[in-house]
């Protein structure tokens, strides 16, 4: 089924997605199948399989995409993302993270190497043309960015182009120099559609009205949004010379500017927020048309700079964002509201998001 949500490419003429987009359960399902299944998802980092012969079973987006998968690390240190379903009768192979030299099905003993290659199956000596290609475990696309791992069930775009955009701004810091800080990582449940949360993230228009503390350290008039194919970048500049900013090398594209934060959004639901102290990865996970879960994972680059500048008080900023997004969730249920218009100067990121959503749904 095609969903004819047209967004005019000209932001000065365009209307936002209609309220029905956020309410209709059929649209919610279409977003799952046409967009989220075709997107790249951040799994975590290599600490999930910290040593050879480690395996880690998981479902993407906490099971919203219910494809059983497993990360494995073989004896050489190579990491794979495989189907976690036995190719004999569909049994799940691994049910918890553990150390294992092979993947062995507990149902009938079918065995696979850690790269997914079929190795052995009892009582199949008389089977003809066995094994065949379909007896191996399916390998998914797995992309490494330093220690960070991304996978996709059916990728619709090239992740390497996305990462190049981020590397241009923060590559000088070295992504492997960022270390996970679990005690600074959190999960939040929000009573709102996941796309509304992304809408809010993609513009700094609301900062003076919603985030008073953040507004005091950012120069609202200089706030900038840059658009690329499947990624956008919001650049927050410090309001004064006293505020914490990035130490940028002379050959950097932003050298000489007082950059306080780089906010990267990767279509459709990933955020990579870089501050002088480090990185906050935010994954927006759909639950229902009226509820989402947002996972914050904190990676520290320079702990001495934490709780300073634009990267401080993130929990407070999150609570403020949740309050306004949940208010919008209630508002789009109104029969008296249909759609809005975009600010051509302040809502380029939201327009970009809506344009991509409409294009994928219409395809």
C-alpha positions as CSV (number, residue, x, y, z in Angstrom):
1,X,0.0,0.0,0.0
2,X,1.2,3.5,-0.9
3,X,0.9,6.3,1.6
4,X,0.5,9.6,-0.2
5,X,2.0,12.0,2.3
6,X,3.4,14.6,-0.1
7,X,6.0,17.1,1.3
8,X,6.9,19.9,-1.1
9,X,10.7,20.0,-1.5
10,X,10.5,23.8,-1.3
11,X,10.4,24.5,2.4
12,X,8.8,27.9,1.8
13,X,5.7,26.2,0.4
14,X,5.7,22.9,2.3
15,X,3.2,21.7,4.9
16,X,4.2,19.4,7.7
17,X,3.0,15.8,7.8
18,X,-0.7,15.7,8.8
19,X,-1.8,14.7,12.3
20,X,-3.2,11.4,10.9
21,X,0.4,10.4,10.2
22,X,1.0,10.1,13.9
23,X,-2.3,8.5,14.8
24,X,-2.9,5.8,12.2
25,X,-1.8,2.3,13.3
26,X,-1.5,1.3,9.6
27,X,1.0,4.1,9.0
28,X,2.9,3.1,12.1
29,X,3.2,-0.4,10.7
30,X,4.3,0.9,7.3
31,X,7.0,3.0,9.0
32,X,8.3,-0.2,10.5
33,X,8.4,-2.2,7.3
34,X,9.3,0.5,4.7
35,X,11.7,2.6,6.8
36,X,13.0,1.1,10.0
37,X,13.7,-2.3,8.5
38,X,15.7,-0.6,5.7
39,X,17.6,1.7,8.0
40,X,21.0,1.3,9.7
41,X,20.7,0.7,13.5
42,X,23.3,1.2,16.1
43,X,23.8,-2.0,18.0
44,X,26.3,-0.8,20.6
45,X,30.1,-1.3,20.7
46,X,32.5,-4.2,20.6
47,X,32.3,-4.6,24.4
48,X,29.2,-6.7,23.6
49,X,31.6,-9.4,22.4
50,X,34.7,-8.5,24.4
51,X,36.9,-11.5,23.5
52,X,37.2,-14.3,20.9
53,X,34.5,-17.0,21.2
54,X,32.0,-14.6,22.7
55,X,28.4,-14.5,21.4
56,X,25.7,-11.9,22.1
57,X,22.0,-12.5,21.1
58,X,19.7,-9.5,20.5
59,X,16.7,-8.1,18.7
60,X,16.9,-4.7,17.0
61,X,15.2,-1.8,18.7
62,X,14.4,-3.9,21.8
63,X,12.4,-6.3,19.7
64,X,10.4,-3.8,17.7
65,X,12.1,-5.4,14.7
66,X,11.6,-9.0,15.8
67,X,14.4,-10.6,13.9
68,X,16.5,-12.8,16.2
69,X,20.2,-11.9,15.6
70,X,23.5,-12.8,17.2
71,X,26.8,-11.1,17.3
72,X,29.8,-13.4,17.4
73,X,33.6,-13.0,17.6
74,X,35.7,-15.8,16.2
75,X,39.2,-16.9,17.1
76,X,40.8,-14.2,14.9
77,X,38.8,-11.4,16.5
78,X,36.5,-11.0,13.5
79,X,33.0,-9.9,14.5
80,X,29.9,-11.1,12.6
81,X,26.2,-10.4,12.8
82,X,24.2,-13.5,12.0
83,X,20.7,-14.8,12.1
84,X,20.1,-16.5,15.4
85,X,17.6,-19.0,13.9
86,X,18.7,-22.6,13.2
87,X,18.3,-23.4,9.5
88,X,16.9,-26.9,10.3
89,X,13.6,-26.2,12.1
90,X,13.8,-22.6,13.2
91,X,14.9,-23.0,16.8
92,X,16.7,-20.0,18.4
93,X,20.3,-20.9,18.7
94,X,21.6,-18.7,21.5
95,X,19.4,-17.3,24.4
96,X,22.0,-15.4,26.4
97,X,25.4,-13.8,26.1
98,X,28.1,-16.4,26.7
99,X,31.4,-17.9,25.6
100,X,31.1,-20.5,22.9
101,X,33.4,-21.9,20.2
102,X,30.5,-23.0,18.0
103,X,26.8,-22.3,17.6
104,X,25.0,-25.5,18.4
105,X,21.3,-25.9,18.2
106,X,19.8,-27.3,21.4
107,X,16.9,-28.9,19.5
108,X,18.6,-31.4,17.1
109,X,22.3,-30.6,17.4
110,X,22.9,-28.7,14.2
111,X,26.3,-27.0,14.4
112,X,27.7,-23.8,12.9
113,X,31.0,-22.0,13.0
114,X,31.1,-18.5,14.5
115,X,31.0,-17.0,11.0
116,X,27.7,-18.8,10.3
117,X,29.0,-21.6,8.2
118,X,27.1,-24.9,8.6
119,X,29.5,-27.6,10.0
120,X,27.6,-30.7,11.1
121,X,24.1,-32.2,11.5
122,X,23.4,-35.7,12.9
123,X,21.2,-38.2,11.1
124,X,21.5,-36.4,7.7
125,X,23.9,-38.8,6.0
126,X,21.2,-39.9,3.5
127,X,20.0,-36.4,2.7
128,X,20.7,-35.6,-1.0
129,X,22.3,-32.3,-2.1
130,X,23.1,-31.5,1.6
131,X,24.3,-29.2,2.8
132,X,23.3,-26.4,0.4
133,X,23.7,-22.6,0.7
134,X,20.4,-22.3,2.7
135,X,21.9,-24.4,5.5
136,X,24.3,-21.7,6.5
137,X,23.2,-18.9,8.8
138,X,22.4,-15.6,7.1
139,X,25.0,-12.9,7.5
140,X,23.8,-9.4,8.0
141,X,25.6,-6.3,6.9
142,X,27.8,-5.2,9.8
143,X,29.6,-1.9,9.8
144,X,32.3,-0.8,12.2
145,X,33.0,2.8,13.2
146,X,35.8,2.5,15.6
147,X,34.3,0.3,18.3
148,X,30.7,1.1,17.3
149,X,28.7,-1.5,15.5
150,X,25.8,-0.9,13.0
151,X,23.6,-3.4,11.2
152,X,20.6,-3.4,8.9
153,X,18.1,-6.0,7.8
154,X,17.8,-4.4,4.3
155,X,19.9,-1.3,4.0
156,X,18.5,1.4,1.7
157,X,21.6,3.7,1.8
158,X,25.3,3.6,2.3
159,X,26.3,4.1,5.9
160,X,29.9,5.0,4.9
161,X,28.7,8.3,3.5
162,X,26.9,9.1,6.8
163,X,30.1,8.4,8.8
164,X,32.2,10.6,6.5
165,X,30.0,13.5,7.4
166,X,30.6,12.9,11.1
167,X,34.3,12.3,10.7
168,X,34.7,15.6,9.0
169,X,33.7,17.4,12.2
170,X,34.9,15.1,15.0
171,X,37.5,12.8,13.3
172,X,40.4,14.7,14.8
173,X,39.3,13.4,18.2
174,X,39.5,9.8,17.2
175,X,36.4,7.8,17.8
176,X,38.3,5.0,19.6
177,X,39.3,7.6,22.3
178,X,35.7,7.7,23.5
179,X,34.9,5.2,26.3
180,X,31.5,4.0,27.5
181,X,30.4,5.3,30.9
182,X,27.6,3.0,32.0
183,X,26.6,5.0,35.1
184,X,25.9,8.0,32.9
185,X,23.7,6.0,30.5
186,X,19.9,5.9,30.8
187,X,16.7,4.8,29.2
188,X,13.5,7.0,29.1
189,X,10.0,6.0,28.2
190,X,8.0,8.7,26.5
191,X,4.3,8.8,25.9
192,X,4.6,10.0,22.3
193,X,5.1,8.7,18.8
194,X,8.8,8.2,17.9
195,X,8.7,10.5,15.0
196,X,7.4,13.4,17.2
197,X,10.5,12.9,19.3
198,X,12.7,13.2,16.2
199,X,10.7,16.3,15.0
200,X,11.6,18.0,18.3
201,X,15.2,17.0,18.1
202,X,15.7,18.3,14.6
203,X,15.2,22.0,15.3
204,X,16.8,24.5,17.7
205,X,13.7,26.7,17.2
206,X,12.3,25.7,20.6
207,X,15.5,26.1,22.7
208,X,14.7,29.7,23.9
209,X,11.2,28.6,24.9
210,X,11.8,25.2,26.4
211,X,15.5,25.0,27.5
212,X,16.3,28.1,29.4
213,X,19.6,26.8,30.8
214,X,20.8,25.5,27.5
215,X,19.8,28.7,25.8
216,X,22.0,30.6,28.2
217,X,25.2,28.9,26.9
218,X,24.2,28.7,23.1
219,X,24.1,31.6,20.7
220,X,20.6,31.2,19.3
221,X,21.0,33.6,16.4
222,X,24.0,31.6,15.1
223,X,22.5,28.1,15.5
224,X,22.9,26.3,12.2
225,X,21.5,23.3,10.4
226,X,23.3,21.5,7.6
227,X,21.5,18.9,5.4
228,X,22.9,15.8,3.7
229,X,21.3,12.8,2.0
230,X,20.3,10.8,5.1
231,X,21.9,12.8,7.9
232,X,21.6,16.3,9.2
233,X,23.9,18.3,11.5
234,X,22.9,21.0,13.9
235,X,25.8,23.2,15.1
236,X,25.5,24.9,18.4
237,X,27.8,27.9,19.0
238,X,28.8,29.2,22.4
239,X,27.2,32.4,23.6
240,X,30.4,33.8,25.0
241,X,34.2,33.3,25.1
242,X,33.8,31.9,28.6
243,X,31.7,28.9,27.5
244,X,33.3,25.5,26.8
245,X,34.0,24.9,23.1
246,X,35.8,22.3,20.9
247,X,39.6,22.7,20.4
248,X,39.6,22.5,16.7
249,X,42.8,22.0,14.6
250,X,43.8,24.7,12.0
251,X,42.7,22.6,9.0
252,X,39.2,21.9,10.5
253,X,36.2,23.2,8.5
254,X,35.0,25.1,11.7
255,X,38.4,26.3,12.9
256,X,38.1,29.7,14.6
257,X,34.4,29.2,15.4
258,X,33.1,28.8,19.0
259,X,31.5,25.4,18.5
260,X,29.9,24.1,21.7
261,X,28.0,21.1,20.3
262,X,27.6,19.0,17.1
263,X,24.2,17.3,17.0
264,X,24.1,14.7,14.2
265,X,20.8,12.9,13.3
266,X,21.0,9.8,11.1
267,X,17.7,8.8,9.4
268,X,15.4,7.8,10.8
269,X,16.0,7.5,14.6
270,X,19.6,7.8,15.6
271,X,21.3,10.8,17.2
272,X,25.0,11.3,17.9
273,X,25.6,14.3,20.1
274,X,29.2,15.4,20.4
275,X,30.4,17.8,23.1
276,X,34.0,18.7,24.2
277,X,33.6,16.1,26.9
278,X,32.5,13.2,24.6
279,X,29.5,11.6,22.9
280,X,25.9,10.9,23.8
281,X,24.3,8.3,21.5
282,X,20.5,8.5,21.5
283,X,18.5,5.7,19.9
284,X,14.7,6.4,19.5
285,X,12.9,3.1,19.8
286,X,9.2,2.8,18.7
287,X,6.9,1.0,21.0
288,X,3.4,2.0,19.8
289,X,1.7,5.0,18.1
290,X,1.6,6.6,21.5
291,X,4.8,5.5,23.2
292,X,8.6,5.4,22.6
293,X,11.7,4.5,24.4
294,X,14.9,6.5,24.1
295,X,18.2,5.0,25.1
296,X,21.0,7.3,26.0
297,X,24.5,5.8,25.9
298,X,27.4,8.0,27.2
299,X,30.9,7.8,25.8
300,X,33.5,10.0,27.5
301,X,36.4,11.7,25.8
302,X,37.6,14.2,28.4
303,X,35.9,13.6,31.8
304,X,37.3,16.9,33.2
305,X,34.9,18.8,30.8
306,X,31.7,16.9,31.8
307,X,28.9,19.0,33.4
308,X,30.2,22.1,31.6
309,X,28.7,24.1,28.6
310,X,26.1,22.8,26.2
311,X,26.8,19.2,27.2
312,X,25.8,19.7,30.8
313,X,22.4,19.0,32.4
314,X,21.4,16.5,29.7
315,X,18.9,14.9,32.0
316,X,17.1,18.2,32.6
317,X,17.1,18.9,28.9
318,X,15.6,15.5,28.3
319,X,12.8,16.1,30.9
320,X,12.0,19.4,29.2
321,X,11.9,17.7,25.8
322,X,9.7,14.9,27.0
323,X,7.2,17.3,28.5
324,X,6.8,19.3,25.2
325,X,6.8,16.2,23.0
326,X,4.1,14.5,25.1
327,X,2.1,17.7,24.9
328,X,2.3,17.6,21.1
329,X,1.3,13.9,21.2
330,X,-2.0,15.0,22.9
331,X,-2.4,17.9,20.4
332,X,-2.2,15.8,17.3
333,X,-5.1,13.8,18.5
334,X,-7.3,16.8,17.9
335,X,-9.8,16.8,15.2
336,X,-9.3,20.5,14.8
337,X,-5.6,20.2,13.8
338,X,-4.5,19.0,10.4
339,X,-1.0,20.2,9.7
340,X,1.4,23.1,10.1
341,X,4.0,25.0,8.1
342,X,7.8,25.0,8.4
343,X,9.9,27.9,9.4
344,X,12.3,28.3,6.4
345,X,15.1,29.5,8.7
346,X,14.6,27.3,11.8
347,X,13.0,24.0,10.7
348,X,15.1,22.8,7.8
349,X,15.9,19.6,9.7
350,X,12.3,18.8,10.4
351,X,11.4,19.5,6.7
352,X,14.3,17.2,5.7
353,X,13.0,14.4,7.9
354,X,9.4,14.7,6.7
355,X,10.6,14.8,3.1
356,X,12.5,11.5,3.6
357,X,9.6,9.9,5.4
358,X,7.1,10.8,2.7
359,X,9.5,9.6,-0.1
360,X,10.0,6.2,1.6
361,X,6.3,5.7,2.3
362,X,5.4,6.6,-1.3
363,X,8.0,4.2,-2.8
